[in-house]
Amino acid sequence: MPRRDRSGTSGAREGSVLPLFRRRRGHADDARRPLGERLNHLAQDVLDGDLLLPSTRSHARDEELARTGEAVEAIEGVTLERWAQVEAALTVARVPPAEQDAVATRDHRVPAGRWSAIRDAWMVRQVADWRIGAAFGEAYAAASEEARHRRKAERRR
């Protein structure tokens, strides 16, 4: 088990992803535990201050985010709102993972074959900044409701 410094972290420097994989006391075997249980341990680490999340943003950028209310610049032309819309549409339509890139390109103007990478990049931002997660949650809820209504209307035709 890694030695802890006085801050309660495992000694990894800020911005490192290493702390995301370090376990606190008694949880070294988390890789063999069910996902839900591992997520509970991760959440507890955050609450206990035992987890140092990567810092990818400058203070000035944080202020800009707070002022504008908009997440951050688009990733390959996909804004946070479009990310939420595509995720909601794929979920509501129950699109299999193997077909998601094609559907995202065809229906949502996402660059061809790039949906998985774009989604992953947004998820990294979401983990790094809670405000992006909050903004995504709001956008996803609205987009899900809209996608459900659209799907019901299509079924009636």
Legacy VTK file of the C-alpha trace (Angstrom):
# vtk DataFile Version 3.0
C-alpha trace
ASCII
DATASET POLYDATA
POINTS 157 float
0.000 0.000 0.000
1.378 3.429 -0.900
2.528 5.670 1.904
0.192 8.608 2.536
1.368 12.149 3.057
-0.275 14.533 5.515
-2.807 15.753 2.966
-4.479 12.333 2.920
-3.576 11.648 -0.707
-1.376 8.850 -1.887
1.415 11.278 -2.696
0.723 11.554 -6.420
1.073 15.020 -7.851
-1.958 17.123 -8.781
-3.187 16.459 -12.302
-2.101 12.841 -12.270
-4.615 10.118 -13.046
-2.732 7.779 -10.727
-4.889 8.705 -7.696
-7.972 7.540 -9.573
-6.618 4.005 -9.347
-5.212 4.115 -5.834
-7.371 2.550 -3.184
-7.709 3.631 0.373
-7.329 1.338 3.351
-8.747 -2.137 2.794
-9.820 -1.677 -0.812
-6.767 -2.880 -2.695
-8.758 -5.700 -4.275
-11.463 -3.425 -5.751
-10.684 -4.566 -9.294
-12.402 -7.849 -8.466
-15.480 -6.206 -6.935
-18.715 -5.425 -8.818
-18.781 -2.048 -10.567
-21.429 -0.565 -8.269
-19.390 -1.442 -5.212
-16.234 0.045 -6.765
-18.105 3.264 -7.572
-19.316 3.459 -3.982
-15.717 3.130 -2.773
-14.597 5.797 -5.247
-17.329 8.167 -4.048
-16.341 7.516 -0.447
-12.706 8.298 -1.316
-13.807 11.638 -2.748
-15.897 12.426 0.314
-13.076 11.441 2.661
-10.594 13.567 0.741
-8.503 10.494 -0.110
-8.829 11.051 -3.849
-7.094 13.803 -5.760
-8.957 14.488 -8.979
-6.952 15.626 -12.004
-6.768 19.377 -12.386
-7.064 20.311 -16.046
-8.410 23.831 -15.784
-6.889 27.192 -14.997
-8.455 29.540 -12.468
-9.234 32.062 -15.217
-11.029 29.376 -17.221
-13.043 28.428 -14.119
-14.204 32.036 -13.784
-15.100 32.118 -17.468
-17.143 28.939 -17.033
-18.991 30.403 -14.074
-19.713 33.647 -15.981
-20.979 32.151 -19.196
-22.791 29.130 -17.810
-21.550 27.241 -20.852
-19.267 24.272 -20.306
-16.216 24.641 -22.524
-15.317 24.792 -26.158
-16.684 22.120 -28.458
-14.771 18.926 -29.149
-14.532 18.411 -32.900
-17.604 20.598 -33.349
-19.663 18.773 -30.702
-20.846 21.108 -27.944
-21.920 19.942 -24.509
-25.551 20.379 -25.526
-25.110 18.284 -28.661
-23.241 15.644 -26.626
-26.266 15.419 -24.326
-28.679 15.301 -27.283
-26.770 12.507 -29.012
-26.412 10.497 -25.780
-30.123 10.874 -25.070
-31.141 9.941 -28.614
-28.907 6.860 -28.607
-30.259 5.779 -25.227
-33.931 6.343 -26.048
-33.572 4.557 -29.398
-31.580 1.749 -27.734
-28.893 1.894 -30.393
-26.354 -0.934 -29.957
-22.776 0.257 -29.250
-21.528 -1.087 -32.575
-23.936 1.208 -34.452
-23.612 4.360 -32.358
-20.891 6.005 -34.475
-22.949 5.587 -37.650
-26.174 6.854 -36.042
-24.397 9.825 -34.442
-22.919 10.755 -37.825
-26.149 10.233 -39.794
-28.614 11.842 -37.385
-26.539 14.367 -35.416
-23.794 15.606 -37.761
-20.970 14.157 -35.649
-17.730 13.661 -37.640
-17.730 10.194 -39.197
-16.346 7.449 -36.972
-15.470 9.884 -34.156
-18.399 9.555 -31.746
-16.686 7.186 -29.300
-13.588 9.383 -29.049
-15.655 12.563 -28.698
-17.839 10.993 -26.001
-14.743 9.815 -24.114
-13.169 13.287 -24.301
-16.338 14.870 -22.901
-16.452 12.297 -20.118
-12.876 13.159 -19.124
-13.888 16.820 -18.904
-16.955 15.843 -16.901
-14.848 13.991 -14.338
-12.353 16.855 -14.124
-14.970 19.575 -13.572
-18.176 18.991 -11.636
-19.856 21.946 -13.358
-19.576 20.175 -16.691
-21.225 17.159 -15.105
-24.014 19.332 -13.711
-24.531 21.088 -17.046
-24.547 17.731 -18.844
-27.102 16.352 -16.388
-29.485 19.241 -17.054
-28.975 19.100 -20.822
-29.329 15.304 -20.865
-32.586 15.390 -18.880
-34.100 17.916 -21.298
-32.785 16.065 -24.353
-34.076 12.717 -23.048
-37.551 14.128 -22.558
-37.495 15.640 -26.045
-36.216 12.383 -27.587
-38.967 10.386 -25.844
-41.665 12.733 -27.141
-40.215 12.601 -30.652
-40.068 8.802 -30.529
-43.698 8.568 -29.372
-44.777 10.904 -32.179
-42.915 8.755 -34.742
-44.632 5.610 -33.464
-48.073 7.195 -33.892
-47.482 7.854 -37.576
LINES 1 158
157 0 1 2 3 4 5 6 7 8 9 10 11 12 13 14 15 16 17 18 19 20 21 22 23 24 25 26 27 28 29 30 31 32 33 34 35 36 37 38 39 40 41 42 43 44 45 46 47 48 49 50 51 52 53 54 55 56 57 58 59 60 61 62 63 64 65 66 67 68 69 70 71 72 73 74 75 76 77 78 79 80 81 82 83 84 85 86 87 88 89 90 91 92 93 94 95 96 97 98 99 100 101 102 103 104 105 106 107 108 109 110 111 112 113 114 115 116 117 118 119 120 121 122 123 124 125 126 127 128 129 130 131 132 133 134 135 136 137 138 139 140 141 142 143 144 145 146 147 148 149 150 151 152 153 154 155 156
